[in-house]
Amino acid sequence: LFTALQTLHYRPCHGTDMWADPARNLTLWTEAMRAKYMGEGAPWGRRELDVVLGEFDAVLDLPAACMVSELVTAYPTAKFILTHRPVDAWLASMNGTIFPVMRWRSWRILRHLDASFVAPWWAYKQAMLQGWGGGDFGDANMRRTFLEHSERVRKVVPQGQLLEFDVKEGWGPLCGFLGVERPEGAFPHVNDSEAYVRSFRRARDGVVVRVVGRGLVVLVAVVAAVWAWWGKG
């Protein structure tokens, strides 16, 4: 859907867009999650959402999916798209891609060593998952979370502003709902989950390189100091 919206000349915000400035964006979304799920601070409204979404004209993926009620209130004329797929197919995809990323043991170590990305991402993840499924990745709970989310969207989005869409239906329903001309070419079918994992892996590996690089600089400095001291022997 992200690629389809780009093809239709929208500028959609994806979850990975937070990484353009993670220290800022992840911190802001962490505040939103804590306000929503933990009662810490004021709930987000139009002003706060404009800060993180103002440069875009569409948004999808987490964490925005956690904020459907807030988005409806903040943008009362907005259109919403609920992508439809069988819950078991969704669960199999998540179990093979995104959920394992959340469990990478390396995060627990790197969050203490990298303040630019991993530390704010860890804080965001903990806050978001506290509300979205309660941090329980078990199949039964994830099925329930998926179905409850779909029902919540149907309940809070005003009639006429919601499209329940299966990407297999192609351009027709989507373009008709958005009131835009159908583009040439086939509807894009991109595995967003696998791309998401690749993005995370690149980001994590980049952090490892930076951490190791800083460690080597310190080590060289220490060795040089010891060598100089030894030379005065």
C-alpha positions in Angstrom: 0.0 0.0 0.0 2.9 2.4 0.8 4.3 1.9 -2.8 0.8 2.3 -4.3 0.2 5.6 -2.5 3.6 6.8 -3.7 2.6 5.9 -7.3 -0.6 7.9 -6.8 1.6 10.9 -5.9 0.9 10.9 -2.2 3.7 11.4 0.3 3.0 8.6 2.8 4.7 8.3 6.2 5.8 4.8 7.0 7.0 3.6 10.4 10.6 3.6 9.1 10.4 7.3 8.4 11.0 7.8 12.1 14.6 6.8 11.4 15.3 10.0 9.5 15.8 11.6 12.9 15.3 8.8 15.5 16.4 10.8 18.5 13.6 13.3 17.8 10.9 11.2 16.1 11.1 8.1 18.3 11.1 10.3 21.4 8.0 12.1 20.3 6.1 8.9 19.4 7.2 7.4 22.8 5.5 10.4 24.5 2.4 9.6 22.4 2.4 6.0 23.4 3.0 6.7 27.1 0.2 9.3 27.1 -2.2 6.9 25.4 -1.5 3.7 27.2 0.1 4.7 30.5 -1.6 8.0 31.3 1.7 9.9 31.3 1.2 13.4 30.0 -1.5 14.9 28.0 -3.2 12.9 25.2 -2.1 13.8 21.7 -4.3 16.0 19.5 -4.0 17.8 16.2 -1.1 20.0 17.3 1.1 17.1 18.4 0.2 15.0 15.4 1.0 17.9 13.0 4.5 18.0 14.5 5.3 14.4 13.3 3.0 14.1 10.3 2.8 17.7 8.9 5.2 17.1 6.0 3.2 14.0 4.8 -0.3 13.6 3.4 -0.8 10.0 4.3 0.3 7.7 7.1 0.4 3.9 7.7 2.0 1.3 9.8 2.8 1.4 13.5 2.8 3.6 15.6 0.1 5.5 13.7 -2.1 2.4 13.6 -2.3 2.7 17.4 -3.7 6.2 17.1 -6.8 5.7 15.0 -9.2 7.5 17.4 -6.8 10.4 17.7 -6.3 10.6 13.9 -10.1 10.6 13.4 -10.5 13.5 15.9 -7.5 15.5 14.6 -8.3 15.1 10.9 -12.1 14.7 10.7 -12.3 14.7 6.9 -9.5 12.2 6.4 -10.1 9.0 4.6 -9.0 5.7 6.1 -8.0 2.4 4.5 -8.2 -0.8 6.4 -6.1 -3.4 4.5 -7.7 -6.8 4.7 -6.0 -10.1 4.9 -6.8 -13.4 6.7 -5.6 -13.2 10.3 -3.6 -16.5 10.0 -1.7 -15.2 6.9 -0.9 -11.9 8.7 0.3 -13.8 11.8 2.5 -16.1 9.7 4.1 -13.1 8.0 4.7 -11.3 11.3 6.1 -14.4 13.0 8.5 -14.8 10.1 9.7 -11.2 9.9 8.9 -8.4 12.4 8.2 -10.2 15.6 11.6 -11.9 15.7 13.2 -8.5 15.2 11.6 -7.3 18.4 13.2 -10.2 20.2 16.8 -9.7 19.0 19.0 -10.0 22.1 21.4 -7.5 20.7 19.0 -4.7 21.4 19.4 -5.1 25.1 23.1 -4.5 24.9 23.2 -1.9 22.2 20.6 0.3 23.9 23.3 1.1 26.6 25.9 1.9 23.9 24.0 3.9 21.3 21.9 7.0 22.2 21.3 8.1 18.7 19.1 5.2 17.6 18.9 2.1 19.7 18.1 3.8 23.1 15.2 5.9 21.8 13.9 3.0 19.7 14.0 0.7 22.7 12.0 3.2 24.8 9.5 3.6 21.9 9.2 -0.2 21.4 8.6 -0.8 25.1 5.9 1.9 25.3 4.1 0.9 22.1 4.0 -2.8 22.8 2.7 -2.1 26.3 -0.5 -1.0 24.7 -0.5 -2.8 21.3 -1.1 -6.4 22.4 0.5 -5.9 25.9 3.8 -7.1 24.6 2.6 -10.7 24.3 3.6 -12.1 20.9 1.8 -15.4 21.4 -0.4 -16.5 18.5 -3.7 -16.4 20.4 -3.1 -12.9 21.7 -1.9 -11.6 18.4 -4.9 -13.0 16.6 -7.1 -11.2 19.2 -5.2 -8.0 18.8 -5.5 -8.1 15.0 -9.2 -8.6 15.1 -9.8 -6.1 17.8 -7.9 -3.5 15.9 -10.0 -4.1 12.8 -13.2 -3.8 14.8 -12.0 -0.6 16.4 -11.2 1.0 13.1 -14.7 0.1 11.8 -16.3 1.6 14.9 -14.5 4.9 15.1 -14.1 5.9 11.4 -17.2 7.8 10.1 -19.3 6.1 7.5 -18.2 6.8 4.0 -14.6 7.6 5.1 -13.4 4.0 5.4 -12.3 1.6 2.6 -11.7 -2.1 3.5 -9.2 -3.0 0.9 -7.5 -6.2 -0.2 -4.4 -5.4 -2.3 -5.4 -8.3 -4.6 -8.3 -6.1 -5.8 -5.8 -3.8 -7.5 -6.2 -0.1 -8.4 -9.9 0.0 -8.9 -11.3 0.3 -5.4 -8.4 2.3 -4.1 -8.5 4.9 -6.8 -12.3 5.1 -6.7 -12.2 5.7 -2.9 -9.5 8.3 -3.1 -11.0 10.0 -6.2 -7.9 9.9 -8.2 -7.1 8.7 -11.8 -6.1 5.1 -12.1 -2.4 4.9 -13.1 -0.9 2.8 -15.9 0.7 -0.5 -14.9 -0.1 -3.2 -12.5 -0.7 -2.7 -8.8 2.6 -3.0 -6.9 3.0 -6.1 -4.8 5.9 -5.5 -2.4 6.7 -7.5 0.7 6.8 -4.6 3.1 7.5 -6.9 6.1 10.7 -8.3 4.6 11.8 -4.8 3.6 11.1 -3.7 7.2 13.4 -6.4 8.5 16.2 -5.5 6.1 15.9 -1.9 7.2 16.2 -2.9 10.8 19.2 -5.1 10.1 21.0 -2.3 8.2 20.3 0.1 11.1 21.5 -2.3 13.7 24.6 -3.3 11.8 25.4 0.4 11.3 25.1 0.9 15.1 27.5 -2.0 15.7 30.0 -0.5 13.3 29.8 2.9 15.1 30.1 1.3 18.5 33.1 -0.8 17.5 34.7 2.2 15.8 34.4 4.3 19.0 35.8 1.4 21.0 38.8 1.1 18.7 39.5 4.9 18.9 39.5 4.6 22.7 41.7 1.5 22.6 44.2 3.2 20.3 44.3 6.2 22.6 44.9 4.0 25.7 47.6 2.0 24.0 49.3 5.2 22.8 49.2 6.7 26.3 50.6 3.5 27.9 53.3 3.3 25.2 54.3 6.9 25.9 54.4 6.3 29.6 56.4 3.1 29.1 58.8 4.9 26.9 59.6 7.3 29.7 60.6 4.2 31.7 
